[in-house]
Amino acid sequence: MSVDADIVRRIGHLARIKLKEENLQGLAGELNTILGFVEQLDEVDVSGVEPMTSVIPSTLRVRKDEVTDGGYSDKITSNAPISEDGFFMVPKVVE
Amino acid sequence: MSDLIKLSLKATRDGLKNKDFSAVEITDSYLSEIEKSNSKLNAYISVEAEQARVMAKASDVKLAKGQGGALEGVPLGIKDLFSTKGTHTQAGSHILDGFKPEYESSITTNLWNDGAVMLGKLNMDEFAMGSSNETSYYGAVVNPWRAKGSNKDLVPGGSSGGSAAAVSAWLCAGATATDTGGSIRQPAAFTGTVGIKPTYGRCSRWGVVAFASSLDQAGPITRTVEDSALMLNSMAGFDKKDSTSVDISVPDFATAVERGVKGLTIGIPKEYRMEGMPQEIETLWQQGMAWLKDEGAIIKDISLPNTKYALPAYYIVAPAEASSNLARYDGVKYGLRVAGGSIDEMYENTRAKGFGAEVQRRVLIGTYVLSAGYYDAYYVKAQKVRTLIKRDFEQVFADGIDAILTPATPSAAFGVNDQEMKEDPVKMYLNDIFTVTVNMAGLPAIAVPAGKDGSGLPLALQIIGKPFDEETLFAAGRVIERSANIDFTPKKWW
């Protein structure tokens, strides 16, 4: 499997990173080098092997479903580039 | 230079307790050394002098009354990946411009509760993605070590390059670091310092900026094995705020340090004898086996057949998790924002400007391997290979192996701006060939300086342990440190 400039442009969009047209070819080359490297895994027989979900045997802890934290929207928005009245501000999304 | 800063963390702690010097005194010594040296080494990206003095004064009050925690008054550097309330926290990235968290990471909370003093935030590869500290938005860190007769700047390794350089150059008594594929152990190896990556789940990840959540684990970088044990004792512990934190008691690691290796069976995995490995690495490895044997350990050849697949599997798992974790940097909640006509354009512009080239590359790879149609071929396959890698280790431990000895890195520190590594990202990734297996299997491992290469640069050995058996690593690491008996202080040129 290898990627070309068109695929890189599409991945860039999925990743929400604006890529410069003149860099697409170079990036495709770099990504193909990495994908070529990981292709070694094709040699491994993984039939009947379960994919790892956790390195340490554990079950997720559960707790009572109740409010344990919150009530400080000022703190949560204190680092926002633009905020107003405890809300994050974004460009208009609904016409 | 004040001699106080050359003390080990243990000697610092004991000297403070005995009132041989005060916390303010040693904190000021470090701050003045940072002021003199940091422009050359670039280890700190933010120095918190005022806060450090406030913390030191508070420690002196406690120490005067004979009170205080296990690290009372000990000045530490903190990797920029750890959230520290009200102070610079940017993960070495431009995208978190101006971010000052409203909260404190659990690990640094533990350290402050034990009385430690924060000197400032340490440089690192952007979002911990790198093996040379050159991907930092704040520029490369320079290794305090130089090859004999050379003025060439070397890298301190990465991603915890600032932590390793600061510890080696006496800019802090110890430093926090994190390790996703080797980011504690490789920089420790490159700077003649000691670095341990504890078992996954030993240290809380809460408040540590996430790179690859199933692999990330924090640990200390220090000047000695004993210091490593003392600092890990303060960092480790169960935390209900991290769902992968393991509820298991933390032993007193320091008491294990002088325990020795008599009767332990140490495995030597043949797969770590890589093609083209320099002779001096092989020699060092043999020397390490001899040292452990001399102290009563049994050396046994073992096989970990899936070793060579760890790095390729890592370069699927880590970017995949990174692409997901880094989705939160969107110009809305914190940090940098670059305007755009629509919200999508704003996202795209912000992330294009805020992420450096290596981070973009990994997010793109991660997005690709997780995209529709490729998920099974890449991500699921890699997680299956990971099961096999872990099984290899389980097998040898079940067969009676207590710990595994390997080289820590395939070479000593290389030059800043290495042309070959720049042209081929995979060449840079190969730095982690000996360290990455451990992250894939969630095991603990320590890097201990053990020798020098032909040009006088430090080389390290790695010891890998069973889950939650960091104690054996400290014991075996101490044997290597004591047997090597080499002075790992760099010759000051800066």
Interface residues (C-beta under 8 A of the other chain):
Chain A: M1 V3 I7 V8 I11 G12 H13 L14 A15 R16 I17 K18 L19 L27 E30 L31 T33 I34 L35 F37 V38 E39 Q40 L41 E43 V44 V46 V49 E50 P51 M52 T53 S54 V55 I56 S58 L60 R61 Y72 K75 I76 S78 N79 A80 P81 I82 F88 V90 P91 K92 V93
Chain B: G98 F99 K100 P101 E102 T199 Y200 G201 S214 K240 S243 T244 V246 N306 K308 Y309 L311 P312 A313 Y315 I316 S323 A327 D330 G331 V332 K333 Y334 G335 L336 R337 A339 G340 G341 S342 I343 D344 E345 M346 Y347 E348 N349 R351 A352 F355 Q360 R361 V363 L364 I365 G366 T367 Y368 S371 Y374 A377 Y378 V380 K381 A382 Q383 K384 V385 R386 T387 L388 K390 D424 P425 V426 Y429 M440 A441 G442 P467
